Structures are given as structure tokens and as C-alpha cells.
Amino acid sequence: MAAAITIRPISSKRDRKAFVDLPFRLYRDDPNWVPPLKGEALGLITPEKNGWYSHAKAQLFLAERDGRVVGRISAHIDTLAQQMPAAQGFGPGSGQWGLMEAEDEDIFRALLGSAEEWLRAQGVALVLGPISQSIWEEPGLLIEGFDHPPTVMMGHAKPAYRGWIEAAGYHPIKQVMTYELDIRPDFPPIVQRIIKSGEKNPRIVVREVDKRRFDEEAAIILSILNDAWEANWGFVPLTPPEIKDVGVKLKPIVFNDLIRIAELDGKPVAFMITLPDLNEPLAGLNGSLLPFGWAKLLLWLRKPKVRTMRVPLMGVVKELQSSRMASQLAFMMIEYIRRASVTRYSATRGEIGWILDDNQGMRSIAETIGSRVNKVYQIYGKDL
């Protein structure tokens, strides 16, 4: 007879460490799981170290059997998400769960029951998951693309989780996906013509960012992002504490020639952020910078050479989104960053996303340059 499963809420530093350590055992034999830096993973679930908690609250749970940690989950409520229109995915009475890992389905069901009970007690009527924890972190459960590692800031999961979630009464709400492509060849002739036409237009300037003016450039990008993404499903505006956190996290892998801002008549109207895939050097560190991991990572950061470049964010202001100019600016930024990625960083592969399944404009741009879907993540919902 199997031992009883115990679910308990956690708050201590020791418990948070056990929460972070669990995936290292569960995915030990999975060649496509990339161990995160444990310090960074701890920071994400520590309120004093994560600006997301300035507008959200969470309860973490551990599952134990025979005194051994066998599962984990986070139940959380984002007050800004609750203020968004319900038609955009969240809205009043919504809550989420995420960061779920479990040895078997019985453990998962027990964890999920505790998360739902906590959310119900907070007045939640609609629960969505997995969202770990902010929508800007790792939204959705991987349901396609288990055969290769995720890129930086994307998630991984066990294939069995999909069946467990659906058997618990959850139904699909939204899919997000990533696209991959070989960035060594030139883009198709039609794309090249569009780019050359833009280069002849004196109204258009596509420039590199200046890392020396990091805060100023970040403010420009954030302004475009909020305007461009405001009506998107799941949009929750980033707050100043979160922006500060993102800046600290991403600044080491920000390179001027990999981030572009497009200006029209001198006004910033579009941007594209590209990051060298940090997961490539992290894969061999097993979550720790000690004893020599810090030196390896520092050396890599000075002059990164990577196989993959990831485009996590791109945006064009709303007033241009239905125009030909929007795709022209996108193609120009993609091409300039493609050239830099190949010639200066030895990259051979690009990954674009995540992209919402109903974002036809961005999906069309990705497909026009020869990209194909390589990973699909599913967000589920359930009425409590």
C-alpha cells in the first residue's frame, strides 16, 4: 500500500530551497531539460526579491511522501491581471497556478486540490494554469516540442502532465508557440525587396540601442510595448519594480547590435529584442556558479558564441499595426539582427516567440521568412 501524501503550505527559506531543488531530481535523466541557476529560481519565489509580488500574492505548496519531497505547486493571484478585461483572458475573480512538478498523477491531483482550495478561499472563480508565475515569465504547459531544449526564459515539462491536467477538468484556453528557422541563408526575394524599399525611405531609421543609456532605451521600448500589446490576450502591464528586475536580469545579455528600435519621422514606433541563448552555457552548470561556473559564464558573456538567438519580444505601435509599414519595419529589424547574429556571434538558428496563436500578423511574418513552429505551450482554464 502506497504511503499517504502530505501537502503543506510553505514559507521558510529551507522549504523554498526544497521547492527549487525538486526539478533537479525529476529531470535528472532528461537531456532536454536545462537546469536554471538555483539562485535565480529562488529569487522568483521570494517576495523580497521579485517585483511581481508588488501587485501579486502567492502560496507555495510542497507534497511529501514518507518525508520525501515528491511534488510542488504555486497558487497565485495577480491583482493587475484581475483588473484587465475578462475578454483578454484574466479579469475579475481570476487566479492562477504554476511551477507544478510531481512524481505521479496522485501527487499532482493532491497538489492541484490544495492550490484550488487556497484560490477558492481568496474569492477566485476562474483559475488558469500553468502560469509560472507572471504571464511574462513561463506561460503554459509544453505540449509539442519535447525533443529539443528550450531557449532562455522558456519552459520544459514532462509529456504526462498534459493528460493529468485535462483529466482534472481543465480545458484549453490559449496556446502560445515559438518558431525556429535557419538564419544563415538570405531571406526570400520578396522580403529582400521589402527591406530595400524601406532603406530607400528617408522617413525610416532603424537603429541599434545604446547600452550606455540603458534606462532611457528601456523606457522607449516599454512605451512601445505597452501600446503594441495592450489589447493582446493575457496582457498585464509591467510595473516599475518588475522593470527594474528585468533590467538587472537581462542587462548582462543585452548587446547593442541585437536590439533595434525603428523610428518613423524621428518617432520610435517599433522595436525588436534578441538575446543570445543563455541556456547553452547554463546547460552544463547544473544550477550553480560554483566552483568554476561563474568564470565560464563570465567568459562567455564577454564575447558570446551561440547556436541560437531568441527573439522574446517585438512590437509595433497600434496606429501602424494594420499598415504595410508594420511588416516592413519588422522585416528590416529582423534582417539587420540576423546579419549581426551570423557574422558576429556565429549563430545559425533563430527562435521567435512566444507568439499567441491568434496573433496572425506576427505568425505571418514568421512564416514569410521561412520559420516553422517548433514548440507549443497550452494554457488551461477551469471554473471553481
MOWONOR-V705603 format. One record per backbone hydrogen bond with DSSP energy under -1.0 kcal/mol. CO is the residue of the C=O (numbers start at 1). NH is the residue of the N-H. E is the energy in kcal/mol with one decimal. If there is no record, write none. Layout:
co = (CO & CO)
nh = (NH & NH)
e = (E & E)
This chain:
co = (6 & 8 & 12 & 13 & 14 & 15 & 16 & 17 & 18 & 21 & 22 & 22 & 23 & 25 & 27 & 30 & 37 & 38 & 39 & 40 & 43 & 46 & 50 & 51 & 52 & 55 & 57 & 59 & 60 & 61 & 62 & 63 & 63 & 64 & 65 & 68 & 70 & 71 & 72 & 73 & 74 & 75 & 76 & 77 & 78 & 81 & 81 & 85 & 86 & 88 & 91 & 93 & 93 & 95 & 96 & 97 & 98 & 101 & 104 & 105 & 106 & 107 & 108 & 109 & 110 & 111 & 112 & 113 & 114 & 115 & 116 & 117 & 119 & 120 & 125 & 126 & 127 & 128 & 129 & 130 & 132 & 134 & 138 & 141 & 144 & 151 & 158 & 160 & 161 & 162 & 163 & 165 & 166 & 171 & 174 & 175 & 176 & 177 & 178 & 178 & 179 & 180 & 181 & 188 & 189 & 190 & 191 & 192 & 193 & 194 & 195 & 196 & 198 & 201 & 203 & 205 & 207 & 210 & 211 & 213 & 214 & 215 & 216 & 217 & 218 & 219 & 220 & 221 & 222 & 223 & 224 & 225 & 229 & 232 & 239 & 240 & 241 & 242 & 243 & 244 & 245 & 246 & 247 & 250 & 251 & 255 & 256 & 256 & 258 & 259 & 260 & 261 & 262 & 262 & 263 & 264 & 267 & 269 & 270 & 271 & 272 & 275 & 276 & 277 & 278 & 279 & 282 & 285 & 287 & 289 & 292 & 293 & 294 & 295 & 296 & 297 & 298 & 307 & 307 & 308 & 309 & 310 & 311 & 313 & 315 & 317 & 318 & 320 & 324 & 325 & 326 & 327 & 328 & 329 & 330 & 331 & 332 & 333 & 334 & 335 & 336 & 337 & 338 & 339 & 340 & 341 & 345 & 348 & 349 & 350 & 351 & 352 & 355 & 356 & 358 & 359 & 360 & 361 & 362 & 363 & 364 & 365 & 366 & 367 & 372 & 375 & 376 & 376 & 377 & 378 & 379 & 379 & 380 & 381 & 382)
nh = (64 & 62 & 16 & 17 & 18 & 19 & 20 & 21 & 22 & 24 & 25 & 26 & 27 & 28 & 30 & 33 & 41 & 42 & 43 & 44 & 46 & 49 & 53 & 54 & 55 & 79 & 77 & 75 & 10 & 73 & 8 & 70 & 71 & 6 & 68 & 65 & 103 & 63 & 101 & 61 & 98 & 59 & 96 & 57 & 82 & 84 & 91 & 88 & 89 & 234 & 94 & 125 & 126 & 128 & 76 & 131 & 74 & 72 & 108 & 109 & 110 & 111 & 112 & 113 & 114 & 115 & 116 & 117 & 118 & 119 & 120 & 121 & 124 & 123 & 384 & 95 & 382 & 97 & 380 & 140 & 138 & 137 & 132 & 378 & 376 & 154 & 161 & 164 & 165 & 166 & 167 & 170 & 169 & 381 & 379 & 357 & 377 & 355 & 374 & 375 & 352 & 372 & 350 & 192 & 193 & 194 & 195 & 196 & 197 & 198 & 199 & 200 & 201 & 204 & 265 & 263 & 261 & 213 & 214 & 217 & 218 & 219 & 220 & 221 & 222 & 223 & 224 & 225 & 226 & 227 & 228 & 229 & 232 & 235 & 243 & 244 & 245 & 246 & 247 & 248 & 249 & 250 & 251 & 253 & 254 & 258 & 209 & 259 & 274 & 209 & 272 & 207 & 269 & 270 & 205 & 267 & 264 & 317 & 262 & 315 & 260 & 310 & 278 & 280 & 282 & 283 & 285 & 288 & 38 & 294 & 296 & 297 & 298 & 299 & 300 & 301 & 302 & 348 & 349 & 277 & 351 & 275 & 353 & 273 & 271 & 320 & 321 & 323 & 328 & 329 & 330 & 331 & 332 & 333 & 334 & 335 & 336 & 337 & 338 & 339 & 340 & 341 & 342 & 343 & 344 & 347 & 306 & 183 & 309 & 181 & 311 & 179 & 177 & 359 & 360 & 363 & 364 & 365 & 366 & 367 & 368 & 369 & 371 & 370 & 180 & 178 & 143 & 144 & 176 & 141 & 173 & 174 & 129 & 171 & 127)
e = (-2.9 & -2.4 & -2.2 & -2.0 & -1.8 & -2.2 & -2.1 & -2.4 & -1.5 & -1.1 & -1.5 & -2.1 & -2.6 & -1.0 & -2.1 & -1.4 & -2.4 & -2.5 & -1.8 & -1.6 & -1.1 & -2.4 & -1.7 & -2.0 & -1.7 & -2.3 & -2.7 & -2.6 & -2.4 & -1.8 & -2.4 & -2.9 & -1.1 & -3.0 & -1.6 & -2.4 & -1.9 & -2.6 & -1.8 & -2.9 & -2.1 & -3.0 & -3.0 & -2.2 & -1.9 & -1.1 & -2.2 & -2.0 & -2.0 & -4.2 & -1.5 & -3.0 & -2.1 & -2.4 & -3.0 & -2.3 & -2.5 & -2.7 & -2.1 & -2.8 & -1.9 & -2.6 & -3.0 & -2.2 & -1.8 & -2.4 & -2.8 & -2.2 & -2.2 & -2.4 & -2.8 & -1.9 & -2.3 & -1.7 & -2.8 & -2.2 & -1.8 & -1.7 & -3.0 & -2.8 & -1.5 & -1.8 & -1.5 & -2.8 & -1.9 & -1.7 & -1.6 & -1.6 & -2.5 & -2.3 & -2.2 & -1.4 & -1.4 & -2.4 & -3.2 & -2.2 & -3.3 & -2.5 & -2.4 & -1.3 & -2.9 & -2.1 & -2.7 & -2.0 & -2.4 & -1.8 & -2.3 & -2.5 & -2.2 & -1.9 & -2.1 & -1.1 & -1.1 & -1.7 & -2.6 & -3.6 & -2.4 & -2.0 & -1.2 & -2.8 & -2.7 & -1.9 & -1.7 & -2.3 & -2.7 & -2.1 & -2.0 & -2.9 & -2.8 & -1.6 & -3.1 & -2.8 & -2.2 & -1.7 & -2.7 & -2.3 & -1.9 & -3.0 & -2.3 & -2.1 & -2.4 & -3.0 & -2.2 & -1.8 & -1.5 & -2.1 & -1.1 & -1.1 & -1.0 & -1.6 & -2.1 & -2.6 & -3.0 & -1.3 & -2.2 & -1.6 & -2.7 & -2.6 & -2.6 & -2.0 & -2.1 & -2.9 & -1.1 & -1.6 & -1.8 & -1.8 & -2.2 & -1.5 & -2.7 & -2.9 & -1.9 & -2.7 & -2.5 & -2.2 & -2.0 & -2.5 & -1.3 & -2.3 & -2.5 & -2.2 & -2.5 & -3.1 & -2.5 & -2.7 & -2.1 & -1.8 & -1.1 & -2.3 & -2.1 & -2.8 & -2.0 & -2.9 & -2.2 & -2.4 & -2.6 & -2.5 & -2.3 & -2.2 & -2.5 & -2.3 & -1.8 & -2.6 & -2.1 & -2.5 & -2.4 & -2.4 & -1.8 & -1.6 & -2.2 & -1.9 & -3.3 & -2.8 & -2.2 & -1.8 & -1.7 & -2.3 & -2.3 & -1.8 & -2.3 & -2.4 & -2.3 & -1.3 & -2.3 & -1.4 & -2.8 & -2.2 & -3.0 & -1.4 & -2.5 & -2.8 & -3.2 & -1.6 & -2.2 & -2.3 & -2.7)
